[in-house]
């Protein structure tokens, strides 16, 4: 699961967070028990202008 790409519904969002149905990369998945799980994701964008924003990185195609 870690490193996989999924479509995720990121609503509701706050501030400048990306919202809507977006592709995300799973960076951490903790299945604590059968009732609770936590998934940490990084939203993806094809907007190269956002690559200038701090804490962003470009992932090469392929």
Number of C-alpha atoms within 10 A of each C-alpha: 11 12 11 10 16 15 13 15 13 15 12 9 11 8 5 6 10 15 14 12 13 16 17 20 18 17 14 14 13 10 11 9 7 6 6 8 10 10 12 12 19 13 18 17 14 9 7 10 8 12 14 10 9 7 6 10 12 12 9 5 4 3
